[in-house]
Amino acid sequence: MSDVTLEVCSREATDARFRRAFEGESQGEFISFETPELLFKVISGKRWDLLKTMTAAGPMTIREAARRVQRDVKAVHGDVQALLNAGLLKKTEKGQIVFPYDTVHVNFMLKAA
């Protein structure tokens, strides 16, 4: 089973995890965002629905993804491009898209200003 953690963390925390991984300590799969605002900008409600639909579903075409979420292909194409740019989706050699994880954990903390 392949898990990913979406997190909000500082550059320093990401660098520290990289150093631990470089020393051989397993860190797991992480996709980090610098601020909660950036996370919510990249993963809007409709993009979250797309990721939920694609979780553990294997490679598919954009047209198939649009059919599964019952949305317009052009709109889903735009969301797919944003998620590809953020590193959340991958493209296969055949040009299909895939979210290569079975589970997703979201981790961030809200503190008083």
SULFEN-V520821 format. One record per residue. N is the residue number from 1. RES is the residue in one letter. PHI is phi in radians with two decimals (none if undefined). D_LAST is the distance of its C-alpha to the last C-alpha in Angstrom with 1 decimal. Layout:
n=N res=RES phi=PHI d_last=D_LAST
n=N res=RES phi=PHI d_last=D_LAST
This chain:
n=1 res=M phi=none d_last=37.8
n=2 res=S phi=-1.91 d_last=35.2
n=3 res=D phi=-1.98 d_last=31.5
n=4 res=V phi=-2.35 d_last=28.5
n=5 res=T phi=-1.96 d_last=24.8
n=6 res=L phi=-1.62 d_last=22.4
n=7 res=E phi=-2.45 d_last=19.2
n=8 res=V phi=-1.87 d_last=16.0
n=9 res=C phi=-2.70 d_last=16.1
n=10 res=S phi=-1.30 d_last=16.2
n=11 res=R phi=-1.07 d_last=19.6
n=12 res=E phi=-1.11 d_last=20.2
n=13 res=A phi=-1.14 d_last=20.0
n=14 res=T phi=-1.12 d_last=22.3
n=15 res=D phi=-1.10 d_last=24.6
n=16 res=A phi=-1.12 d_last=24.8
n=17 res=R phi=-1.11 d_last=25.9
n=18 res=F phi=-1.06 d_last=28.4
n=19 res=R phi=-1.09 d_last=29.8
n=20 res=R phi=-1.12 d_last=30.3
n=21 res=A phi=-1.14 d_last=32.0
n=22 res=F phi=-1.10 d_last=34.2
n=23 res=E phi=-1.47 d_last=35.3
n=24 res=G phi=1.80 d_last=36.4
n=25 res=E phi=-1.47 d_last=33.7
n=26 res=S phi=-1.09 d_last=33.3
n=27 res=Q phi=-1.96 d_last=29.7
n=28 res=G phi=1.43 d_last=30.4
n=29 res=E phi=-1.72 d_last=29.4
n=30 res=F phi=-2.29 d_last=25.9
n=31 res=I phi=-2.18 d_last=24.6
n=32 res=S phi=-1.88 d_last=21.3
n=33 res=F phi=-2.18 d_last=18.7
n=34 res=E phi=-1.29 d_last=16.3
n=35 res=T phi=-2.42 d_last=13.5
n=36 res=P phi=-1.05 d_last=13.4
n=37 res=E phi=-1.06 d_last=14.4
n=38 res=L phi=-1.17 d_last=17.4
n=39 res=L phi=-1.01 d_last=18.4
n=40 res=F phi=-1.25 d_last=18.5
n=41 res=K phi=-1.23 d_last=20.3
n=42 res=V phi=-1.27 d_last=22.9
n=43 res=I phi=-1.93 d_last=23.3
n=44 res=S phi=-1.23 d_last=23.6
n=45 res=G phi=-0.99 d_last=25.2
n=46 res=K phi=-1.23 d_last=28.7
n=47 res=R phi=-1.22 d_last=28.2
n=48 res=W phi=-1.10 d_last=26.9
n=49 res=D phi=-1.03 d_last=30.1
n=50 res=L phi=-1.11 d_last=32.1
n=51 res=L phi=-1.11 d_last=30.6
n=52 res=K phi=-1.04 d_last=31.4
n=53 res=T phi=-1.16 d_last=34.9
n=54 res=M phi=-1.52 d_last=35.5
n=55 res=T phi=-1.06 d_last=34.2
n=56 res=A phi=1.09 d_last=37.4
n=57 res=A phi=-1.63 d_last=39.6
n=58 res=G phi=1.41 d_last=41.0
n=59 res=P phi=-1.12 d_last=41.7
n=60 res=M phi=-2.72 d_last=42.4
n=61 res=T phi=-1.39 d_last=43.0
n=62 res=I phi=-1.10 d_last=40.5
n=63 res=R phi=-1.05 d_last=43.0
n=64 res=E phi=-1.16 d_last=43.0
n=65 res=A phi=-1.06 d_last=39.2
n=66 res=A phi=-1.09 d_last=39.3
n=67 res=R phi=-1.09 d_last=42.0
n=68 res=R phi=-1.17 d_last=40.0
n=69 res=V phi=-1.66 d_last=36.9
n=70 res=Q phi=0.97 d_last=39.3
n=71 res=R phi=-2.31 d_last=37.9
n=72 res=D phi=-1.14 d_last=39.5
n=73 res=V phi=-1.04 d_last=40.4
n=74 res=K phi=-1.10 d_last=39.2
n=75 res=A phi=-1.15 d_last=35.7
n=76 res=V phi=-1.14 d_last=35.5
n=77 res=H phi=-0.99 d_last=36.8
n=78 res=G phi=-1.08 d_last=33.9
n=79 res=D phi=-1.16 d_last=31.4
n=80 res=V phi=-1.08 d_last=33.5
n=81 res=Q phi=-1.06 d_last=33.3
n=82 res=A phi=-1.12 d_last=29.5
n=83 res=L phi=-1.26 d_last=29.4
n=84 res=L phi=-1.13 d_last=32.2
n=85 res=N phi=-1.09 d_last=30.3
n=86 res=A phi=-1.45 d_last=27.2
n=87 res=G phi=1.48 d_last=29.6
n=88 res=L phi=-1.44 d_last=29.2
n=89 res=L phi=-1.87 d_last=32.8
n=90 res=K phi=-2.14 d_last=35.9
n=91 res=K phi=-1.87 d_last=39.3
n=92 res=T phi=-1.48 d_last=42.5
n=93 res=E phi=-1.09 d_last=45.6
n=94 res=K phi=-1.48 d_last=47.0
n=95 res=G phi=1.51 d_last=44.2
n=96 res=Q phi=-1.43 d_last=42.6
n=97 res=I phi=-1.89 d_last=38.9
n=98 res=V phi=-2.60 d_last=37.6
n=99 res=F phi=-1.83 d_last=34.4
n=100 res=P phi=-1.44 d_last=35.8
n=101 res=Y phi=-2.25 d_last=33.9
n=102 res=D phi=-1.61 d_last=34.9
n=103 res=T phi=-2.46 d_last=31.5
n=104 res=V phi=-2.26 d_last=27.8
n=105 res=H phi=-2.05 d_last=24.9
n=106 res=V phi=-1.90 d_last=21.3
n=107 res=N phi=-2.35 d_last=18.7
n=108 res=F phi=-2.78 d_last=15.0
n=109 res=M phi=-2.12 d_last=12.1
n=110 res=L phi=-1.76 d_last=9.1
n=111 res=K phi=-2.06 d_last=6.3
n=112 res=A phi=-1.12 d_last=3.8
n=113 res=A phi=-1.20 d_last=0.0
